[in-house]
Amino acid sequence: MQVLLEVAIGLVLTFAVVAVVVSSAMELIAAITRLRSRVLEQGVARLLDNEGKRTPGSATEAVVNHPLIRALSSARAQHRLPSYIDAVTFASALLGSAIAPQALLVKFAEDRDQVEGRITAPPEGRSRATLEAAWAACQRDPTKLIAALLGDDDNGKAALAELISPSIEARINELTEAGDPAAVPISRAWETAKPDTERFVGLLERPDLMTRARGGVNDINDALAEISQLNSYLGQSLNALWQRAGEDFTKFRHEIEDWFDREMARVSGWYSRWSQWIMVIVALVIVSALNISAVTVGRALWLDPTTRAKAVAVAQQQAGSTASTPPSQTPQTSPTPQTTPTPAATCPSSATTTPSVGVDTLCEIGLPIGWNSTAWPGLDWYLLLHILGIIAVAIAGSFGAPFWFDALNRIVNLRAAGRPPTTAADQRAKQAQT
């Protein structure tokens, strides 16, 4: 029974070391491929857009570009989504984002020639100079022109109002006849603001829900109605959360946070499934490169007491066990048999493995690892078992290091006949807490 426990300890230690190497490789792959941020972006897009992906002008694009979200990314990757977003930050970004920014005002600037003709039409003055400068700076791109004018706090909105003023009602009629969803919020804004074109521009800037909250429940309802016109998928979700919150803005914010947390729980499930398959493949590659077979390692542990003793000693150190190794089996006093390969013979070369302290530890124990005569069984009936052992180590390594180190701690404690009793001082402290 003692020998079986020691063999199990050696195997679990091997699995734990392989799991550490596989986890490190997985982290490197995830960092290079930005796997976490990609999966996170898919999750956010599922919440906000019917298409389930980030596209220009989408709600996902607006939220991702919010300064609160951009600040979570590294300085050299501001255009990329971070790996993690907390619910409070997401809610602040969503409530503070102008969903589909400038999407409504762009409807008045879709014809480049017409826009250019209007820019030269106003009389000489401040607005004309502003329009001409912005038009040149945007390289005659109408969409960029709208964004540039809205960003000009000095005279931009007045210039934009003068630019679209001659064609507001005609453009509303065109959009209505074409069945464009933007016709409804544009028409409503014009009915509210006319004949004040600058106020009309201000309404179409689509202030965020946080700003609308200052105006009361009616303003939030109006904002949700506008969002529903442009993005019925998001509008339906937000309206449901708004009603669940009883039209209370604080509760509404909490509902958005909980909504995000629920979705992120599903996203975590996606990531776990994807990463588990990737880890199995990575583990199989690493274990094959290192030639680590559970059958070969187990056989060496069973036949060689010195190797078993070394493995148990390392396992006790890793598990933090206080149990002592029996004197008859300590590696310091036991001679190394001639049949036991030296660490140098079993260590794989640096060309075939990823450097790892854990792998070096297995080599020092004397386990048969690497492509050499000791670790390779040869082309006979034992080869099939050896290959099955490699597959077993790969699958075990994909379980993750915490799983195996916890198992190692339990087995070592079982071998040591349990943990030592607590001291009287510890017992008194525990009683005082209860």
N, C-alpha and C positions, 0 to 999 in steps of 0.2 A: 504493500500500500504506500509506503514511504517513497519507493522508487517511482511509482506511478505519479504521485504528487509532484516529485521533482522534475520528471519529464514534462508534466503539464505546465509547470512553472517555466521551464526553458522554452517551450513552444509559445506560451502566452507572451513571454518576454520578446521572442522573435516577432510575433505578430505586432506587438506594441511598437517596436523599433521600425518595422516596415510601415506601420500606420503613420508614424511621425514623418518619415521620408515622403510618403504619398501625400500627406496633408500639406507639407511644404511645397511639393510640386504643384498641387492643386491651387494653392494660394498664388503661386507664380503664374500659372495659366490664367487664373481668374483676373489677376492684375493686368496681364498683357492683353487679354481679350476684352477687358472691361465687362466681364460676365455679369457681375452684380448690378452695375449701373444699367446695363441693357435690359435685364429682367425687371429692374425697378421702373424703367421708362415704360415698358410694356404694361406694367401694373397701373401706373398713373394714367396712361392712355386709355386703358379699359374703363377707368373711372370717368374720364372727362369727354371722350370722343367716341362716337359710334363706330368709326373705322378702326379704333383700337391701335392707332399709331400716331406718331408725331409728324404733323405736316405744317407747312407755313400757314399762319393765320389760325391755326387750331387752338383750342383751349389748352391742350397740353403744351403747345409752344409758348403760349402766354404765361402759364404758370412756371414752366421751366426757366424762362428768361427773367423771372422776378428776382430782384436783388437778393432776397432772403435765400432763395434756392441757389443762385449763382455763387453766393458767398460760401456755400458748403463744398464747392469744388476747389481743386488746387488752382493756384495762380496761373499755371500753364495750361489748364484745361477748363477755362471758364465756359466754353461752349458745350461741355459735356455734363451730363447729369451726374451728381455724386453717387456714391455707393449706398448711402443711407440718408433718409429724410425722416424726421420725427413728425408726429401728427400735428403738434402745435405749429411748427414752422409751415407745414403744408397748408393748414387752415388759414394762416395769416397770408400766405402767398396767393391762395385761391381767392380769398375775400378781397385782397388788395390788387388783383390783376384785372386789367381791362381785357375781358375776353374778346378774342378776335380784334386786336387793336387796329383802329383806323379802317376796319372792314367796311363800315357804312359810308364814310367819307370818300373812300376810293371809288365808290360807284359814280361819283361825279367827275372822275378823272381817268376814265378808261380809254378815251380817244386822245392820243398824244397830239395830233395835229390841232384838234379843237382846243386843247389846253394851251398849246403854244400860241394860238391865235388870240386867246383871251388874255394871255400875259402881256401881249403888246397893245391890247385895247385900252387899259386904264390910262387916264391922263398922267402926265409926269407928276411924281410925288413919292411919298414914302412907301406906299403899297406897291407901286410898280417897281421901285428899286429893290424892295424885299423879294418880290416874285422873280424878277430877273436874276438876282444873285442866287436864290435857292434853286431855280431851274438850271442854271449853269453848274452849280455845285453837285446837283443830282444827276448830271449828264442826261438831261431830258427824259428822266424816268418819272412818270406821273405818280406811281405808288410811293417812291422815295420822296417826291416833292411834298405829298400830303404829310408824311411823317416828319419831314424837316420843318414844315411850317407849324405843325402842332408843337414841335419842340422849341420853337422860337418864342420865348416869353415876352419879347419886346413888341414886335408888330406882326408876328406870324399868323395869329388867328384872325386878325383884322384883314390881312392880305388874303387869307384863305376864304374868308367870308365874301370879299369882293370878287374873288375868282369864280366862285360857284353861284353867286347871286343871280345872274341872268337866266340860269337854266334849272332852277330848283323844281318848280312845278312841272315843267316839261319832262324832266328826268324822272320825277315820281310817277307820272303817267306812263312813261315807257317801261319802268320797272313793274308797275301794276299789270300792264297788258302782257308782259313777258312771264308773269307769274313768279317773279323773283321774291323770295321770302324777305329780303331786305326792304321791300316796299312798305311793309306794315310799320316797322319802327321808324323809318325815315318819315313816312307820312304823319305819324303820331307826333314826332318831334316838331315837324313843320307847323302842324295845327296848334301846337303849344306855343311856339316861339314867333311865328310870323307877325309882323314883317321884320322882326329883329334877326338878321342873318347871323350876326355874331353869337347870339344866344342859341340859335339853331346849331351852329358849329359846336358850341359847348355841350349841347345835349348829345350830339352824335359822337363826341369823344368817348362816350360810354364810361363814365366814372365807375369805380369799383363799388362792390357791395358794402365795403367798410364805409365809404363816403356816403352812400345812400342811406346807411343806417342812421346817420345824424339827422336825416330829414324825417325819420319816422317809418312806420309800417308801410304806409302807402308808397313811399319812394322805393322800398325794398321790393314790394310787389311789382312795381313798374319795371324795376331792373330785372327781376326774374322773368317777367313777361318778354322783355327784349332778348334776354339770353335764350329763352325758349324759341323765339322766332328764328334765331341764327343757328342754334344748336339744341334741337329738341331733345336729344339724348341726355345732355347735361342738364337742360332745363327741367326735364321730368324728375331727375334725381334730386336736384336742389329744391324744387317745389315740394317734393315728398318730405324732405328733411325739414323744410321750413314749416310745413303743417304739423309734423311730428313735434317740433319745438314749440308749438302753440304760438307762433309768430313772435317769439321772444328771441332777440338777437343773440344774447349770451348763450341760451340753450341751443340756438341754431349753430353757433360756432362749435359747441361741444358735440353736436350731432355730426358735423363735418369731420371732426377729429376721430370720433368713433367709427365713422364710415371709412375713413382712410385706414385706421388700424385693422378693421375687418378685412379690407382688401389686401393689406400687407401680410396678413396671416396666410392668405391664399398664395400671395407672391412667394412667401418663404417656402411654401410647399412646392411650388414650381422649381424654385432654385435648388431645394434639397433633392428633388427627383433628378434634375439635370446633373447636378454635381455628383450624385451617387453613381450614375452611369459613367460619367467622366472619370471618377476616382477608380472605378473598377478597371477601366481601360488603362489608366495611368499606372495603377498597381500591377497589372499584368505585364506591362512593358518593363517597369522597374524590377519586378521580381524575376522576370525572364533574363534581364540584363545581369542581375546579380546571381542568378541561378540559386535561388533560395527555395528549397522544397521542404514542405512539412514532413514528408515521409523520410527524407534523408536526414534532416535535423533531428527528428524524433528517434530515428534509429541510432544516431550518434550519441544522443543523450541516454538512451537505454543501455547501450553497450559500454559507455565510458563513464565511470564514477567521477573522475576528475573534472570532466566537462560539465557533468551535472552539478557538481559542487560549485564550480565557478559561476554557472548560470544562476544557481540559487543565491549565491552571495551578491551578485549584481542585482537580482530581482529584489532581494531584501533591502538593498540600498535605495533602489528606485521607489519601492513601496513605502519606505520609511519604517520598516519593521524593526522591532527591538529584539526579535528572536535571534538567538545565536546559532551558528552552524556547528554541528557536532564536531568535536576535535578530530575524529577519524576521517572526516571528509573535507577538512579545510584545504583549499588549494595551496596554501603556503607550505603545508607539511607533506602533501601527497606528491610523490614523484610523477612526472609525466611519462606515461607509457610510450614505447616506441611506435605503437600503432596510432597514436594521436598526432595529427598533423600540427605543425607549428602555426602560429598566427600568420606568419609571412606567407605560408603556403596556401592558406585558406582565404586570405584577403583578396578580393577582386582588384584588378588594376584600376588606376584612376581613369583610364580611357573607357572603361565599360560601366562606370557607376558614378552616381552623384555623390560628392564628398559629404559625409554625415558622421557626426560623433557617434550616433547610435549604431551605425553599421560597423564602425571601427570597434565598438564595444563587443559586438557579436564576434568579430574576428579575433579579438583578444581572448574571448572565452574559449575559442577553439572550435566553433561550430563549422560544419562543412559548407562554406559559402564561396561562390566564385566558380569560374570555369577552369577547373584543375582536375587531376586524376582522383582526388579524394572526394570532391563534391559531385563529380560526374559519374553516374553508375555504369556507363558503357552501353553498347547496343545489345542488350539482352532482355530477358523478360522483366527485369526490374525497372527498365526505362519507362514503361507505362505508368507504374506507380509513382515514379519520380515526377513525371509530367503532371499527374493528378495532384501531387503535393504542391507543385508550383502554382497550379490553379487555386488550390485551397488557401495558400498564403496570400495570393492576390485578392481573393474575395475577403479574407479576414482583414487584410490591410485597408480595404475600403470602408471598414466599419468606423474608422476614426480612432485616434490615439486615446481620447478620454475613456472610451469603452474598454479598451484592452488594459490600460493602466488601472482602472477600477477593478477589472477582473483579476489582474495581477495582485493587487492589494488584498483581495478577498482570499485568493488561493494561498498566498504567503501566510496570511493570518491563520488559515485553516491548518497549514502544515505546522505552524508554531503553536497550535492548540489554543488559539484565541489571543486576544489582546491582554496585556498585563492589567491587573486591577488598578482602579483609580486610587489616588492618594486620599487620605482623610481630609486634607485641605480642599481638594477638588469636590469631594462629596458635600462638605459643609457649604461651599460656594453654590453648588447646584441646589441644595435645600433652601438656601437663602433666596434664590431667584424664584423658587416656587412658592 
